[in-house]
Amino acid sequence: MQQAIQFETIIESGIIRIPEQFIKAVPTAVVVTLVPVSDTHIKMGARSKAETLSPEDFSAIKIDLKGWKFDREEANERR
């Protein structure tokens, strides 16, 4: 199985442009999944096997759990 390639691009007149650095790596038959990019989307971009993640690739989120009670029985209940 080949490695998935991820990149961001703009669709122009129905044409999805593949960045130059990936053209040789893209097989002739592919499955395309379109995911819209929003301002709040964490943009990871395309990475080769040699690249590593940096702290800037991650961002912390805060969830207010005040007033929330965990009920293990309810969580494990089969519906």
C-alpha positions as CSV (number, residue, x, y, z in Angstrom):
1,M,0.0,0.0,0.0
2,Q,1.3,3.4,-0.9
3,Q,1.5,6.4,1.4
4,A,-1.3,8.9,1.2
5,I,-0.4,12.4,-0.1
6,Q,-2.0,15.4,1.4
7,F,-1.8,19.0,0.2
8,E,-3.9,22.1,-0.1
9,T,-4.9,23.6,-3.4
10,I,-7.4,25.8,-5.1
11,I,-9.8,24.2,-7.5
12,E,-10.0,26.3,-10.7
13,S,-12.7,25.6,-13.3
14,G,-13.1,22.1,-11.9
15,I,-9.4,21.3,-12.1
16,I,-7.4,20.1,-9.1
17,R,-3.7,21.1,-9.6
18,I,-1.2,18.7,-8.1
19,P,1.9,20.4,-6.7
20,E,5.0,19.8,-8.7
21,Q,6.8,17.9,-6.0
22,F,4.1,15.2,-5.9
23,I,3.5,14.7,-9.6
24,K,5.9,11.7,-9.9
25,A,4.6,10.1,-6.7
26,V,0.9,10.2,-7.8
27,P,-0.3,6.9,-9.4
28,T,-2.5,7.0,-12.5
29,A,-5.6,5.9,-10.6
30,V,-6.6,7.6,-7.3
31,V,-9.5,8.2,-5.0
32,V,-10.2,11.8,-4.3
33,T,-11.8,13.1,-1.1
34,L,-12.5,16.8,-0.9
35,V,-12.4,18.5,2.5
36,P,-13.0,22.2,2.6
37,V,-10.3,24.3,4.4
38,S,-11.6,26.8,6.9
39,D,-9.9,29.6,8.8
40,T,-10.0,27.4,12.0
41,H,-8.7,24.3,10.2
42,I,-5.3,23.2,11.5
43,K,-3.2,23.2,8.3
44,M,-0.8,20.4,8.4
45,G,0.2,20.6,4.7
46,A,2.0,17.9,2.8
47,R,4.9,16.1,4.5
48,S,7.4,13.7,3.1
49,K,8.7,10.8,5.1
50,A,11.8,12.7,5.9
51,E,10.1,15.6,7.5
52,T,9.2,15.6,11.2
53,L,6.5,17.4,13.1
54,S,7.3,20.5,15.1
55,P,5.5,22.0,18.1
56,E,3.9,24.5,15.7
57,D,2.0,21.6,14.1
58,F,-0.1,21.2,17.2
59,S,-2.4,23.5,19.1
60,A,-4.0,23.0,22.5
61,I,-7.7,23.2,23.0
62,K,-9.5,23.9,26.3
63,I,-12.8,22.3,27.2
64,D,-14.8,23.5,30.1
65,L,-15.9,20.4,32.0
66,K,-17.3,22.3,34.9
67,G,-20.7,20.9,35.9
68,W,-20.2,17.7,33.7
69,K,-20.5,14.4,35.6
70,F,-19.1,11.2,34.1
71,D,-21.3,8.2,34.6
72,R,-19.4,5.0,33.7
73,E,-22.6,2.9,33.6
74,E,-24.3,5.3,31.2
75,A,-21.2,5.4,29.0
76,N,-21.0,1.6,28.8
77,E,-24.8,1.2,28.4
78,R,-25.6,-0.6,25.1
79,R,-28.4,1.0,23.2
